[in-house]
Amino acid sequence: MNMLDGLLQGFAVLLTFENLAFCLLGAFLGTIVGVLPGLGPTATIALLLPISLKMDVTGAIILLSGIYYGVAYGGTITSVLMRIPGEASSVVTCLDGYEMARKGRAGAALGIAAIGSFVAGTFGILGITLIAPLLAEVVLSFGPAEYAAMMFAGLCLIMFFAQSGVLKALLMAAIGLTLGTIGLDPISSTPRLTFGLTDLIDGIDIATLAIGLFGISELLMLARNRPDSGAVLTPPNRLFAFLPNREESRRSVMPIARGSVLGFLVGLLPGGGAVLASFLSYAIERKLSKHPEEFGRGAVEGLAGPEAANNSGTAGAFVPMLTLGIPSNAVTALLLGAFLIHGVVPGPLIMEQHPEVFWGVIASMYVGNVILVLLNVPLIGLFVRALDVPRAYLATMILMVCVIGVYSSNLAPFDIALTIAFGFVGYAFRRANYDLAPLILAFVLGPTFERSLRQLLLIEDGDLIGGLWNSPIALTLVTLGVVLLVSGLAGLGRSYSHED
């Protein structure tokens, strides 16, 4: 099937009442989640994973994907109007977006962000459409050596880019890999690390782990932190007030173009994604600007570039997840889990085995990008009012969804207890400034890494070095992973010696 036929099939799948409704609902929920500070896409998608079990796989992925790329739009609203990032990737937007709003240009700031997000999102989706089929054809030639090396390099990249540092990321990845081995051995089918508990024979469900680490721990963080009481700058009530003037439009064109390309390329990297892309874009725009002193005081470039990179990076993160089965961040790890619990394995064969799912999701991103623009501008006032929901009511609803969702997966009370335990573990790690993303990513990648590595050892009669040496691709990927780990640890060593 060529690309055009695939897209036509995707739009045929999408243009049903049910799937269009899921696309609209996902975009709307994503915007709301982005507006509410602290309630990010990871926790939200984790909460909805059990519910998605009752849905058709295509509709479920369309809904969850809509939440993911919708969050980037919603986070901009609170960043500009309150200087509170609704989501981590919107942190940079606070710097210049809020300053523009203080100068009476809140409408223009929100308009530039919406236009830049739409352009960058469209560019990213086009990138997925063009690159994903080509990448899948290359990966079809991969064997156990290449897959094992690719998983190893992916884990190293994730640890290298982790926000908490390499050593903390190594610990998180080790815990994730260990949790991924619980259950039956994939080769001998003997129980491992079950401690005699029959409930652990099938391993730990990703929904149980994710809801505990992100959902329950978020409730504990909400209970600990005091609600923010910052003033909300009033958004415009006229549609034309969201249009930037000629000078603002001129200054935003090139930053949006550069941010779109940069964000997509960074999004392809495991461990990259929207957060890293937005920070890199801000640094580049400040370096290229003839007036760097304006940055942090309402520079249009400081808003337009990162917002474009943010959305393009979100789209780029879908490519390795769909074509390689490697998630770039915690959110795409949960999306990968959603595929797996529906019996769909992302990778090079997904376009042949499940074309309706692959192309349906791609088509939903085109339509969802348009829906988000139509939602964000006229409904900004409504989204801001979501901040008035009392925290006690919000926490109660989240807890109820957590418990019902976990129990409905396997109808096992043990899963509820396990989720609560993971919630306290996640809370403790977050209080200690540990990044939970490497843990969930290692948990998802671990079984594939172990299976490929053991297949390689069986084929090569235990000669791991020889197996890697016979594959230039595998050898290159392993070398890349080792270099990243060593450079990360060396940088850590230099920082310690500098402190001394």
C-alpha positions as CSV (number, residue, x, y, z in Angstrom):
1,M,0.0,0.0,0.0
2,N,1.4,3.4,-1.0
3,M,1.3,6.5,1.2
4,L,-1.7,8.1,-0.6
5,D,-3.8,4.9,-0.4
6,G,-2.8,4.6,3.3
7,L,-3.9,8.2,4.0
8,L,-7.2,7.7,2.2
9,Q,-7.9,4.5,4.2
10,G,-7.0,6.4,7.4
11,F,-9.5,9.2,6.7
12,A,-12.1,6.5,5.8
13,V,-11.5,5.0,9.2
14,L,-11.5,8.3,11.0
15,L,-14.6,9.8,9.3
16,T,-17.1,7.8,11.3
17,F,-19.2,9.4,14.1
18,E,-17.5,7.3,16.8
19,N,-13.9,8.0,15.8
20,L,-14.5,11.7,15.1
21,A,-16.1,12.0,18.5
22,F,-13.0,10.3,20.1
23,C,-10.8,12.8,18.2
24,L,-12.8,15.8,19.4
25,L,-13.0,14.4,23.0
26,G,-9.2,13.7,23.1
27,A,-8.3,17.2,21.9
28,F,-10.8,18.8,24.4
29,L,-9.5,16.7,27.3
30,G,-5.9,17.4,26.3
31,T,-6.5,21.1,26.4
32,I,-8.2,20.9,29.8
33,V,-5.4,18.8,31.2
34,G,-2.8,21.3,29.8
35,V,-4.7,24.1,31.5
36,L,-4.8,22.4,35.0
37,P,-1.3,22.9,36.5
38,G,0.2,19.6,37.7
39,L,-2.2,17.2,35.9
40,G,-0.1,16.3,32.9
41,P,-0.7,13.9,30.0
42,T,1.2,11.0,31.6
43,A,-1.1,10.8,34.6
44,T,-4.2,11.3,32.5
45,I,-3.4,8.7,29.9
46,A,-2.5,6.3,32.7
47,L,-5.9,6.8,34.2
48,L,-7.6,6.2,30.9
49,L,-5.7,3.1,30.0
50,P,-8.1,0.6,31.7
51,I,-11.1,2.4,30.2
52,S,-9.5,2.1,26.7
53,L,-9.7,-1.7,27.1
54,K,-13.4,-1.6,26.6
55,M,-13.0,0.4,23.3
56,D,-12.0,-0.4,19.8
57,V,-8.2,-0.2,19.4
58,T,-8.3,2.5,16.8
59,G,-10.7,4.7,18.8
60,A,-8.7,4.2,21.9
61,I,-5.4,5.3,20.4
62,I,-7.1,8.2,18.6
63,L,-8.5,9.4,22.0
64,L,-5.2,8.9,23.9
65,S,-3.1,10.5,21.1
66,G,-5.5,13.5,21.1
67,I,-4.9,14.0,24.8
68,Y,-1.1,13.9,24.2
69,Y,-0.9,16.6,21.5
70,G,-3.8,18.6,23.0
71,V,-1.9,19.2,26.2
72,A,0.7,21.3,24.4
73,Y,-2.0,23.8,23.4
74,G,-3.6,23.9,26.8
75,G,-0.4,24.5,28.6
76,T,0.2,27.7,26.7
77,I,-3.0,29.3,28.1
78,T,-1.9,29.2,31.7
79,S,1.7,30.0,30.8
80,V,0.7,33.2,29.0
81,L,-2.1,34.3,31.4
82,M,-0.8,33.2,34.8
83,R,2.9,32.4,34.3
84,I,2.2,28.9,35.4
85,P,3.2,26.1,33.0
86,G,0.2,23.7,32.7
87,E,2.7,21.2,31.4
88,A,6.5,20.8,31.5
89,S,6.9,21.6,27.8
90,S,5.3,25.0,28.4
91,V,7.8,26.2,30.9
92,V,9.7,28.3,28.3
93,T,6.5,29.9,27.2
94,C,6.2,31.6,30.6
95,L,9.3,33.6,30.0
96,D,8.1,35.8,27.1
97,G,4.5,34.9,26.7
98,Y,3.5,36.2,30.1
99,E,5.5,39.4,29.6
100,M,3.7,40.0,26.3
101,A,0.4,39.6,28.2
102,R,1.5,42.1,30.9
103,K,2.1,44.6,28.1
104,G,-1.4,44.2,26.9
105,R,-0.6,41.7,24.1
106,A,-2.2,38.6,25.7
107,G,-4.4,38.1,22.6
108,A,-1.4,38.4,20.2
109,A,0.7,36.0,22.4
110,L,-2.1,33.4,22.4
111,G,-2.7,33.9,18.7
112,I,1.0,33.5,17.8
113,A,1.2,30.4,20.0
114,A,-1.9,28.9,18.3
115,I,-0.7,29.7,14.8
116,G,2.9,28.4,15.5
117,S,1.5,25.3,17.1
118,F,-0.8,24.6,14.1
119,V,2.0,25.1,11.6
120,A,4.5,23.0,13.5
121,G,2.0,20.3,14.3
122,T,1.1,20.1,10.6
123,F,4.8,19.9,9.7
124,G,5.3,17.2,12.3
125,I,2.4,15.1,11.0
126,L,3.7,15.4,7.4
127,G,7.0,14.3,8.7
128,I,5.4,11.2,10.3
129,T,3.6,10.5,7.0
130,L,6.7,10.7,4.9
131,I,9.4,9.2,7.3
132,A,7.5,6.4,9.1
133,P,7.0,4.2,6.0
134,L,10.6,4.6,4.9
135,L,11.9,3.9,8.4
136,A,9.7,0.8,8.7
137,E,11.2,-0.6,5.5
138,V,14.7,-0.3,6.9
139,V,13.8,-1.9,10.2
140,L,12.3,-4.9,8.4
141,S,15.8,-6.2,7.8
142,F,16.7,-6.1,11.5
143,G,17.4,-9.3,13.4
144,P,17.9,-10.0,17.2
145,A,21.3,-8.3,17.2
146,E,20.0,-5.1,15.7
147,Y,16.9,-5.1,18.0
148,A,18.9,-5.7,21.1
149,A,21.4,-3.0,20.2
150,M,18.6,-0.6,19.3
151,M,16.9,-1.1,22.7
152,F,20.2,-0.6,24.5
153,A,20.9,2.6,22.6
154,G,17.4,3.8,23.2
155,L,17.8,3.2,27.0
156,C,21.1,5.0,27.0
157,L,19.7,8.0,25.1
158,I,16.8,8.2,27.6
159,M,19.2,8.2,30.6
160,F,21.5,10.8,28.9
161,F,18.6,13.2,28.4
162,A,16.9,12.5,31.8
163,Q,16.1,15.6,33.7
164,S,17.3,14.2,37.1
165,G,20.9,13.3,35.9
166,V,22.5,10.1,34.7
167,L,23.1,8.4,38.0
168,K,19.5,8.9,39.1
169,A,18.3,7.8,35.7
170,L,20.4,4.7,35.8
171,L,18.8,3.7,39.1
172,M,15.3,4.4,37.7
173,A,16.1,2.3,34.6
174,A,17.4,-0.5,36.7
175,I,14.2,-0.6,38.8
176,G,12.1,-0.5,35.6
177,L,14.1,-3.4,34.0
178,T,13.7,-5.4,37.2
179,L,9.9,-4.8,37.4
180,G,9.7,-5.9,33.7
181,T,11.2,-9.3,34.5
182,I,8.5,-10.2,37.1
183,G,6.3,-13.1,35.9
184,L,7.1,-16.0,33.6
185,D,10.4,-16.4,31.9
186,P,9.9,-15.8,28.1
187,I,12.1,-18.8,27.3
188,S,11.6,-21.4,30.0
189,S,8.2,-20.2,31.3
190,T,9.4,-20.5,34.9
191,P,8.2,-17.9,37.5
192,R,10.6,-15.1,38.3
193,L,10.5,-12.7,41.3
194,T,6.9,-13.6,42.1
195,F,7.6,-14.4,45.8
196,G,5.1,-17.2,45.6
197,L,2.2,-14.8,44.7
198,T,0.0,-16.2,42.0
199,D,-1.2,-12.6,41.2
200,L,2.3,-11.9,39.8
201,I,2.5,-14.9,37.5
202,D,1.5,-12.8,34.5
203,G,3.7,-9.9,35.5
204,I,2.8,-6.3,36.4
205,D,0.2,-4.7,34.2
206,I,1.4,-1.4,32.7
207,A,-1.8,0.3,33.8
208,T,-1.3,-0.7,37.4
209,L,2.3,0.6,37.4
210,A,1.5,3.8,35.5
211,I,-1.6,4.8,37.5
212,G,0.3,4.3,40.7
213,L,3.5,6.1,39.7
214,F,1.8,9.0,38.0
215,G,-1.9,9.1,39.1
216,I,-1.8,8.3,42.8
217,S,1.6,10.1,43.3
218,E,0.0,13.2,41.7
219,L,-2.8,13.1,44.2
220,L,-0.3,12.9,47.0
221,M,1.6,15.9,45.5
222,L,-1.6,17.8,45.2
223,A,-2.4,17.1,48.9
224,R,1.0,18.3,49.9
225,N,1.3,21.5,47.8
226,R,-0.8,24.6,48.5
227,P,-2.9,25.8,45.6
228,D,-1.5,28.6,43.5
229,S,-3.3,31.9,44.0
230,G,-1.8,33.9,41.2
231,A,-3.9,36.5,39.3
232,V,-5.2,35.5,35.9
233,L,-4.7,38.1,33.2
234,T,-8.0,38.6,31.3
235,P,-8.0,37.1,27.8
236,P,-9.5,39.1,25.0
237,N,-13.2,38.7,24.3
238,R,-13.0,39.6,20.6
239,L,-11.8,37.1,17.9
240,F,-9.7,39.7,16.0
241,A,-7.8,40.6,19.2
242,F,-6.0,37.3,18.9
243,L,-4.4,38.3,15.6
244,P,-0.8,39.6,15.9
245,N,0.1,42.9,14.2
246,R,2.4,43.1,11.2
247,E,5.6,43.5,13.1
248,E,4.8,40.6,15.4
249,S,3.9,38.4,12.4
250,R,7.1,39.3,10.6
251,R,9.3,38.4,13.7
252,S,7.5,35.1,14.3
253,V,7.8,33.6,10.8
254,M,11.4,32.3,10.9
255,P,11.3,31.2,14.6
256,I,8.2,29.1,13.8
257,A,9.9,27.6,10.8
258,R,13.1,26.8,12.7
259,G,11.2,25.5,15.7
260,S,9.1,23.2,13.5
261,V,12.2,21.5,12.0
262,L,14.2,21.4,15.2
263,G,11.3,20.1,17.3
264,F,10.5,17.2,14.9
265,L,14.2,16.1,14.7
266,V,14.5,16.2,18.5
267,G,11.2,14.4,18.9
268,L,12.7,11.5,17.0
269,L,15.3,10.9,19.7
270,P,14.5,8.6,22.6
271,G,14.7,10.9,25.6
272,G,14.1,14.0,23.5
273,G,10.6,15.1,22.9
274,A,8.7,18.4,23.4
275,V,10.5,19.6,26.6
276,L,14.0,19.4,25.2
277,A,12.9,20.8,21.9
278,S,11.3,23.9,23.4
279,F,14.4,24.7,25.5
280,L,16.8,24.2,22.6
281,S,14.6,26.4,20.4
282,Y,14.7,29.2,23.0
283,A,18.5,29.0,23.2
284,I,18.8,29.1,19.4
285,E,16.5,32.0,18.9
286,R,18.2,34.0,21.6
287,K,21.6,33.2,20.0
288,L,20.3,34.3,16.5
289,S,18.5,37.4,17.7
290,K,19.9,40.9,17.0
291,H,18.3,41.9,20.3
292,P,18.9,39.1,22.9
293,E,18.3,41.6,25.7
294,E,14.6,41.5,24.9
295,F,14.3,37.8,25.8
296,G,12.6,37.3,29.1
297,R,10.9,40.7,28.6
298,G,8.3,39.8,25.9
299,A,10.3,38.8,22.8
300,V,8.1,37.5,20.1
301,E,10.8,35.1,19.0
302,G,11.1,33.6,22.5
303,L,7.4,32.6,22.3
304,A,7.0,31.6,18.7
305,G,10.1,29.3,18.3
306,P,9.6,27.2,21.5
307,E,5.8,26.9,20.9
308,A,6.5,25.5,17.4
309,A,9.2,23.2,18.7
310,N,7.0,22.0,21.4
311,N,4.2,20.8,19.1
312,S,6.5,19.5,16.4
313,G,8.4,17.5,19.0
314,T,5.2,15.9,20.2
315,A,4.5,14.8,16.6
316,G,8.1,13.6,16.0
317,A,7.9,11.4,19.1
318,F,5.3,9.2,17.4
319,V,7.8,8.1,14.7
320,P,10.0,5.8,16.8
321,M,7.1,4.5,18.8
322,L,5.0,3.5,15.7
323,T,7.8,2.2,13.5
324,L,10.4,0.9,15.9
325,G,8.4,0.1,19.0
326,I,10.7,2.5,21.0
327,P,8.9,5.2,23.0
328,S,10.6,8.6,23.2
329,N,9.2,9.5,26.6
330,A,6.8,8.4,29.4
331,V,3.7,9.4,27.4
332,T,4.6,7.4,24.3
333,A,5.6,4.5,26.6
334,L,2.0,4.5,27.8
335,L,0.7,4.8,24.3
336,L,2.8,1.8,23.4
337,G,1.3,0.0,26.3
338,A,-2.2,0.9,25.0
339,F,-1.3,-0.7,21.7
340,L,0.1,-3.8,23.4
341,I,-2.9,-4.4,25.7
342,H,-5.1,-4.4,22.5
343,G,-2.9,-7.0,20.8
344,V,-1.3,-4.5,18.3
345,V,2.5,-4.5,18.3
346,P,4.0,-1.2,17.0
347,G,7.0,-1.8,14.7
348,P,7.9,-2.1,11.1
349,L,5.0,-4.6,10.4
350,I,2.2,-2.4,11.8
351,M,1.4,-0.9,8.4
352,E,1.0,-4.3,6.9
353,Q,-0.8,-6.1,9.8
354,H,-2.9,-3.2,11.1
355,P,-3.0,-0.5,8.5
356,E,-6.4,0.8,9.7
357,V,-4.9,1.5,13.1
358,F,-1.7,3.2,11.8
359,W,-3.3,5.3,9.1
360,G,-6.4,6.0,11.2
361,V,-4.2,7.5,14.0
362,I,-2.2,9.6,11.4
363,A,-5.5,10.9,9.9
364,S,-6.8,11.8,13.3
365,M,-3.7,13.9,14.0
366,Y,-4.4,16.0,10.8
367,V,-8.0,16.5,11.9
368,G,-7.1,17.0,15.6
369,N,-4.7,19.7,14.8
370,V,-7.5,21.7,13.1
371,I,-9.9,21.0,15.9
372,L,-7.4,22.3,18.5
373,V,-7.1,25.6,16.7
374,L,-10.9,26.0,16.4
375,L,-11.2,25.1,20.1
376,N,-8.4,27.1,21.6
377,V,-9.1,30.6,20.3
378,P,-12.9,31.0,21.0
379,L,-13.0,28.8,24.1
380,I,-10.0,30.2,26.0
381,G,-12.3,31.9,28.6
382,L,-14.0,28.5,29.2
383,F,-10.7,26.7,29.7
384,V,-9.5,29.3,32.1
385,R,-12.6,28.8,34.2
386,A,-11.5,25.1,34.7
387,L,-8.9,26.5,37.1
388,D,-11.8,27.3,39.5
389,V,-12.6,23.6,40.1
390,P,-11.9,23.0,43.9
391,R,-8.9,20.8,44.4
392,A,-10.7,18.5,46.8
393,Y,-13.4,17.7,44.2
394,L,-10.7,17.2,41.5
395,A,-8.6,14.9,43.7
396,T,-11.7,12.8,44.6
397,M,-12.7,12.3,41.0
398,I,-9.1,11.3,40.1
399,L,-8.9,8.8,42.9
400,M,-12.3,7.3,42.0
401,V,-11.2,6.9,38.3
402,C,-7.9,5.3,39.5
403,V,-9.4,2.7,41.7
404,I,-12.2,1.8,39.2
405,G,-9.8,1.7,36.3
406,V,-7.3,-0.6,37.9
407,Y,-9.9,-3.0,39.2
408,S,-11.7,-3.2,35.9
409,S,-8.5,-4.3,34.1
410,N,-8.3,-7.8,35.8
411,L,-11.0,-7.7,38.5
412,A,-8.2,-8.3,41.0
413,P,-8.2,-6.5,44.4
414,F,-4.4,-7.2,44.5
415,D,-3.9,-4.7,41.6
416,I,-5.5,-1.9,43.7
417,A,-3.1,-2.6,46.6
418,L,-0.2,-2.7,44.2
419,T,-1.2,0.6,42.6
420,I,-1.4,2.3,45.9
421,A,2.0,0.9,46.8
422,F,3.5,2.2,43.6
423,G,1.8,5.6,44.3
424,F,3.7,6.0,47.5
425,V,6.9,4.9,45.8
426,G,6.4,7.4,43.0
427,Y,5.7,10.1,45.5
428,A,8.9,9.4,47.4
429,F,11.0,9.4,44.2
430,R,9.3,12.7,43.1
431,R,10.0,14.3,46.5
432,A,13.7,13.3,46.0
433,N,13.7,14.8,42.5
434,Y,14.0,11.5,40.6
435,D,12.6,11.5,37.1
436,L,10.1,8.6,36.7
437,A,10.2,8.6,32.9
438,P,13.3,6.3,32.7
439,L,11.5,3.8,35.0
440,I,8.4,3.5,32.9
441,L,10.4,3.5,29.7
442,A,12.7,0.7,30.9
443,F,9.7,-1.3,32.1
444,V,8.2,-1.1,28.6
445,L,11.5,-1.6,26.6
446,G,12.9,-4.2,29.0
447,P,11.0,-7.3,27.8
448,T,11.8,-6.6,24.2
449,F,15.5,-6.0,25.0
450,E,15.7,-9.2,27.1
451,R,14.0,-11.3,24.4
452,S,16.2,-10.0,21.6
453,L,19.4,-10.3,23.7
454,R,18.6,-13.9,24.7
455,Q,17.7,-14.8,21.1
456,L,21.1,-13.4,20.0
457,L,22.9,-15.4,22.6
458,L,21.1,-18.6,21.5
459,I,21.9,-18.0,17.9
460,E,25.5,-17.2,18.5
461,D,26.0,-20.0,21.1
462,G,26.7,-17.4,23.8
463,D,29.2,-15.3,21.8
464,L,27.7,-11.8,22.4
465,I,30.8,-9.9,21.1
466,G,30.9,-12.0,17.9
467,G,27.1,-11.5,17.3
468,L,27.4,-7.8,17.6
469,W,30.7,-7.7,15.5
470,N,28.9,-9.4,12.6
471,S,26.3,-6.6,12.4
472,P,27.7,-3.1,11.7
473,I,24.4,-1.6,12.6
474,A,24.3,-3.3,16.0
475,L,27.9,-2.5,16.7
476,T,27.3,1.2,15.8
477,L,24.2,1.4,18.1
478,V,26.0,-0.2,21.0
479,T,29.0,2.1,20.6
480,L,26.6,5.1,20.5
481,G,25.0,4.0,23.7
482,V,28.3,3.4,25.5
483,V,29.6,6.8,24.4
484,L,26.5,8.5,25.7
485,L,26.7,6.7,29.1
486,V,30.4,7.4,29.5
487,S,30.1,11.1,28.5
488,G,27.1,11.5,30.8
489,L,29.0,10.0,33.8
490,A,32.2,11.9,32.9
491,G,30.2,15.2,32.8
492,L,28.8,14.2,36.2
493,G,32.3,13.6,37.5
494,R,33.5,17.0,36.2
495,S,30.6,18.8,38.0
496,Y,31.5,17.1,41.3
497,S,35.2,18.0,41.0
498,H,34.2,21.6,40.1
499,E,32.1,21.8,43.3
500,D,35.0,20.5,45.3
